[in-house]
Amino acid sequence: MTENTRPEAAQLLGELAVEMHAQDDTDDILQTITAGAVSIVPGVRWAGISLVKGRAVEARAPTHPLVGNLDAWQSETGQGPCISALHEHHTVHINDMGTDARWPVFARAALELGVRTSLSCRLFVGKDTMGALNLYGGEPGVFDDESFFYGELFAQHASVALAGAQAADQFHRALASRDLIGQAKGMIMERFKIGEVQAFTLLTRLSQETNTKLADVALSILRNR
């Protein structure tokens, strides 16, 4: 990337950051992230995101089916540049799939799909969820210092937007659960002619005895009324 194109890239990154922060749906944000990475980061032809929660790894928002295949392969085997970026907390670069010896099986799979180089930038999402922005190129050696700079900068913006979206999702789920519990509590109060505290005590007892979340107990009661 030349000096003349840096302001243009910075402007595009700023516009994408505004777009991501304006979106509420996590899937929409992930699609914006990967599409933006292809547009902004020098050398990138394909992009995808891997999210990890607990021990589960999920491939999300690939810009091309081959990205989903590579991300899913790493998720299933627990090996590859994305997995290393997640657990070693740094950006992982494969300059040439044809000569890199760290993950030979992954490299062979990538070469068969026409992928020659990769850059995996870790996303810092939250204490329970982490992820990586996986960038792929069709020619060896296309990722330079500018690619690293913009890839990691873009990953930082993506991390903030994604963490915000997940916090919003959790907030909306909490509100929905509260409404369910309130409706079930009201139904119990009316049916058994008991007070609010007694109704809530009954709900919590059912939750504990069945080892079921309180909101799920409330939903079951509402469905079977």
Summary of the structure (lengths in Angstrom):
residues: 225
radius of gyration: 22.8
end to end distance: 64.3
largest distance: 75.4
contacts: 731
relative contact order: 0.12
helix: 60%
strand: 15%
